[in-house]
Amino acid sequence: METPAADEQSNTSDSVAKSLIEMEHQWAEVCAKRDTSVLERILADDFLGTNTKGELYTKSEGIEKIAKKPKGEYLSGRLDKIKVRFFGDNVAVLRGVESCVRKTKDGKEEPETSPWIDTWLKRNGRWQIVAAQDAIYH
């Protein structure tokens, strides 16, 4: 079943979809807050992601990259147009668009918009992301 966009999410009674969307929002804020504990919790140990440059990364590589980012490089991150689709009781695919503002090396604020798709798997009663794909608008 596909749920409405995030701005319509309050109209649905699907608590699992709401929970997954909330965790996606937490991930969108990780770069600005530099809170890697979110990634520790929501990324599966066997997670594999593809970044906006087409490079693969693991959970530990993603956490390490966030931890090394200079404080203040990313000023904000928010999600829009989130859709949720369930495949049985244990798999969900979420897709949407992330908008963030980052500070360039010369101090300018630069907006960045990235469509994304994440695959969630429920194992041992816990939902985690097992795969992620990000792109970027130019």
N, C-alpha and C positions, 0 to 999 in steps of 0.2 A: 504494500500500500504506500502511496506517496502522500506525504503531509504537505500542508500549505507552506508558503514562504515564511521566514522568521517573523516578519511583521504581522502575519496572520496567525502565528503559532498559538496565541492565547485562546483561539477558537477551537482548538483540538483537545481531546481528552487523553491523548496518547502520552503517558508519562515517560515512557522509554524514549520516544522521539525528543521530548523536551529535555530530558537528561543528557542525551547525546549532543543536542544543540548547545546546551550550557557548557559542556566540556569543550566543544569546538570554540566557543567564545573565549574560554580560559586559555586555549592554545593560541588564539589570535593575539592575546595580550602578553604572551610570554616574552617576546622580543623587547617590548617597552619596559616591562617589569623585571625582566631577567630572572624569572622564577622557574628554574629548571625542575623543581619538584612536580610541577604540572606535567612535564614530559615524562618524568619517572613513573607517574601514576597512569597516564592515559595511553602511552605508547607500549605495545607489547614488546617483550624481549626479542622476538623475531621480526620486529617491524622493519620494513624497507620503504624508503621514500625516494621520490625523484624531485629535485629542486627545480627552480625556474631556469637553470642553465642546462637541465637534462642530466645532471649528475646524480648518481645513486648515493644514498646515505643510510646508515643504520641508526638505531636508537642512541647508542653511545656517541656516535659521531654528531648527531643532531644536538644532543645535550652539550657536548664539548664546544661546538660552534657557538651556541648561545652563551655559554659561560665566558667565552673569550671575547665576545663583542664589546666594544667600548660602551660604557654607560652613556646614555643619551643619544646613541646612534638612531634608534627607533623611538619615536615620540608617542605613537599611538598605533593601535591595530583594531579594526572592527570588521564584522562580517555582515553581509547582506545576501539576499536572495537564496537563502538556505532551503534546500529540498532534502527530504529523507525518503529513502525507499528501502523497505525490508524484504529480505529473501529468507523466508522461514522465520524461526524464532531466534536464530543465533547470528545472523549476518545482516548488516545494514550498510548502505552506501549513502554518504552525505556529500552534497556538492553545493557550492556557493561561490561567492566572490569576497575576497579580503581586500580592504582598503587600509593602507597604513601611510604614515608620514615618517620619513627618515631624514636625518640631518646628514648632508654631504660633507666631505672633508673640508670644503671651503665654507662651511657653516650655513649653507642654504637649506631650507626645508623643501623636500621633494616628495610629492605624493606618488604612491605606487599602488597599482591595482592588479590583483592576481586571482584568476579563477582557480579553483581547487576541487579535488575529489578525494575523499577519504573512505577507506573500507574498514568497517568496525566488525569485530568478531566477539561473540560472547563465549568465553571459556571459563569453566569453573565458577559460573555465576557472575562473572565480571566482564564488562564491556571495555575493549581496548582497540586502538587503531593498529591494524596489521600492515596497511599499505596506504601511501599518500602520493598524490601527484599534484604538483603546482605548475602553473604557467604564469606568464606575465604579459600584460598589455603594453605595447610600446606606442 
